[in-house]
Amino acid sequence: VPHYARGAIGFIERVLREFLIPEDDAYGRPHGRRRMLYRVRLAARALWPDYRGGDKDEVQLEIYEHWLEPVEAGEEKQP
Amino acid sequence: MSANHDHPHAPLPSTPDKPGEWEILEIAVRELAIEKGLITADDHRRLIEYLDGATPALGAKLVARAWLDPDFKARVLADGSIAWRELGITNYDRTNLIVLENTPTVHNLVVCTLCSCYPRPLLGLPPDWYKSAAYRSRAVRWPRSVLAEFGTVLPDEVAIHVHDSNADMRYIVLPMRPAGTEGWSEAQLAAIVTRDTMIGVTVPRTA
């Protein structure tokens, strides 16, 4: 996960499909573990309080399932 | 200075005398692969020629087709991978494609914060600035400043969606068709769809 997105709370934009995970791909194991990949939306203002731009600006990125954690309803309001 | 070369500029940097570490590594691996008969020198040359031959004209064809054919547009937005088959483009690096539609309320911008992931079969090799540390870091952090530096100033009411191609997908922006292009042919439309409009740092213009 890129450093800027670690610990951030966001929403699933879409579910992609399973891909070889980087932990295996990087070590030349093409038949290694495969995990579901998601597109995640993160509000720019939530990532960076001093962000300059509209409140609806966002960053979308791809995160594998084993690097995501569910959050409780209401928790998304907290930083 | 000749008539064709009348702009002043600083002396161009000359090629370094010695190859760098990565260049030596590349040469060593390539020569070993050729010596062992895994590939031929001509295979290597042909691949480089092919990579250099892919140009943004292929992506422009996708955009122009989507502007003219609502059914194609719906299909390619739902699943970018239909582009290879329907446009007859060789997906040489097995790119998984997502097409991002610009609308009056959303402007899309593509970056790879890790390195240089880019929809190469559709746009060719990425420009040097796309690979620069400055673009890769600032496009996510200060996208509106980056866009302004490319001459693209958008009101805050238009949401900026920055797409980090940080894993397995590649992204191309489907810009909005500009006014004044009614009745244009696919080729006429494709001519105004430049590389930068499909990365999202600018928008197509008719003049």
Interface residues (C-beta under 8 A of the other chain):
Chain A: P2 Y4 L16 F19 P22 L37 R39 A44 W48 Y51 R52 G53 G54 K56 D57 E58 V59 Q60 L61 E62 I63 Y64
Chain B: N96 I98 T113 L114 V140 R141 W142 P143 R144 S145 D156 E157 V158 A159 I160 H161 V162 H163 D164 S165 N166 A167 D168 M169
